[in-house]
């Protein structure tokens, strides 16, 4: 047992070596800035739109607004499980199913109006306050702006339209077009092909490291926006994002200045 504890202590020391700068790259690495990208591809949910808009629902159902994070983790886990299994169910349906699963785990009874409220809140998330000013600056600086989301397109005004952000984007892409969820390679490839842009000239901007990992594995640049409840994964072999900032205005500063 002592030898196991010793090995584990060594592993933890290796994994945590080198502090990560929340507004840059790993402090232990002297890395040069990447080549300026041509196309900026934004994740939507939580990166641009404020996921905490859903907290009142989870507070009412579970007595704890932080249960939002357990539900969201289940949603991401099972979306990726479906893709790895060669299966597909639209993100909204998985979201409703993940809420039923979370409720069953915690002994909470759901009504149809609870599921309806989930859908209404997802469809009406406001933009984070740093987003619109940064998008305007990036557009004025000559970057092409598009979005790539796990959410399937629907009827009526889109969440981006409701949040007042749709005007900034040239195109909006959904994984529904390839029936695979991020970070599957095909989700990024469809954007590169449609935009007729080499992968190295695209930059994926997201607050989820699993998304930037997928984009960088596809040859893109990656920019991590460290929204609350999101962080780096300090482990060997995990791609370090080319940019790491705590809001999109700081990313605009770096991109425009590069």
C-alpha positions, -999 to 999 in steps of 0.1 A, spaced: 0 0 0 29 24 8 43 19 -26 10 27 -43 7 59 -22 42 68 -32 35 63 -69 3 83 -67 21 111 -49 46 112 -77 18 112 -103 1 141 -87 33 161 -85 39 155 -122 4 164 -131 4 197 -111 39 209 -120 39 243 -137 11 268 -127 -13 278 -154 -19 314 -162 -56 322 -164 -48 350 -189 -22 334 -211 -4 301 -217 14 279 -192 38 300 -173 65 273 -177 64 275 -215 80 301 -236 57 298 -265 53 322 -294 19 335 -304 3 315 -332 -3 328 -367 -33 351 -369 -64 331 -379 -88 341 -407 -120 325 -393 -131 326 -357 -155 298 -349 -175 304 -316 -191 278 -295 -225 291 -284 -239 275 -252 -221 290 -222 -193 305 -243 -215 333 -258 -248 327 -240 -251 327 -202 -259 291 -190 -267 304 -155 -301 316 -169 -311 280 -162 -303 281 -124 -337 291 -112 -352 259 -126 -326 238 -108 -330 258 -76 -368 251 -77 -365 214 -85 -335 204 -64 -332 232 -39 -297 240 -53 -289 261 -84 -255 244 -86 -273 212 -97 -273 228 -131 -237 217 -134 -245 180 -126 -272 181 -153 -249 198 -179 -221 173 -172 -245 144 -178 -257 160 -210 -222 164 -224 -212 129 -212 -241 113 -230 -239 134 -261 -203 122 -266 -213 86 -256 -239 86 -284 -213 98 -310 -187 72 -299 -214 45 -302 -224 56 -337 -258 69 -326 -275 103 -326 -303 121 -308 -307 159 -311 -291 178 -282 -324 192 -270 -339 158 -266 -308 146 -248 -310 176 -225 -346 167 -215 -335 131 -210 -306 142 -189 -329 162 -167 -352 132 -162 -321 111 -153 -308 137 -128 -342 139 -112 -345 101 -109 -310 100 -93 -321 125 -67 -356 113 -62 -373 143 -77 -406 140 -96 -408 160 -128 -438 174 -145 -442 183 -182 -441 220 -173 -406 215 -158 -393 201 -191 -411 229 -210 -394 255 -187 -360 238 -195 -366 243 -232 -378 279 -228 -348 288 -207 -323 272 -231 -339 291 -259 -337 325 -242 -303 326 -226 -289 361 -226 -255 370 -240 -226 374 -215 -219 411 -212 -184 409 -227 -196 392 -259 -212 418 -282 -185 445 -277 -158 420 -285 -176 406 -315 -180 441 -329 -143 448 -325 -133 415 -341 -156 420 -370 -143 456 -375 -107 441 -374 -115 419 -405 -120 385 -389 -147 363 -403 -170 351 -375 -192 319 -375 -206 297 -348 -206 259 -342 -230 244 -317 -241 211 -305 -277 224 -306 -299 215 -336 -316 242 -356 -352 249 -348 -382 269 -359 -386 305 -350 -360 329 -337 -327 313 -328 -311 318 -294 -285 340 -310 -312 361 -326 -330 364 -292 -298 374 -276 -290 401 -302 -259 384 -315 -269 368 -348 -260 399 -368 -223 394 -360 -220 360 -377 -215 351 -413 -228 316 -408 -241 293 -380 -231 256 -381 -247 228 -361 -235 193 -354 -269 182 -366 -256 184 -401 -232 155 -395 -252 138 -367 -221 137 -345 -214 158 -314 -183 178 -307 -155 170 -303 -159 144 -332 -135 154 -361 -164 156 -386 -180 184 -367 -150 206 -373 -143 193 -408 -177 205 -420 -169 241 -410 -134 241 -426 -149 226 -459 -178 251 -460 -156 281 -452 -129 269 -477 -103 276 -451 -72 255 -442 -76 241 -406 -46 261 -394 -64 293 -403 -94 285 -381 -96 292 -344 -122 275 -322 -133 298 -293 -150 279 -264 -152 278 -227 -150 240 -227 -116 224 -229 -130 193 -245 -141 215 -274 -107 232 -279 -90 197 -276 -112 185 -305 -105 215 -326 -67 214 -320 -67 177 -328 -83 186 -362 -54 211 -369 -72 242 -357 -61 268 -332 -79 268 -299 -89 296 -276 -102 288 -241 -125 313 -224 -123 305 -187 -160 310 -177 -168 299 -141 -168 261 -136 -143 257 -165 -106 252 -162 -75 237 -178 -67 200 -176 -30 197 -166 -21 163 -179 5 150 -203 -7 149 -239 -36 173 -234 -33 201 -259 -27 235 -243 -50 261 -260 -32 287 -281 -50 314 -262 -64 313 -227 -84 343 -213 -111 349 -188 -134 370 -211 -137 375 -248 -128 411 -247 -92 401 -237 -92 375 -265 -101 404 -289 -72 424 -275 -48 396 -282 -61 386 -316 -63 422 -329 -28 429 -316 -13 397 -331 
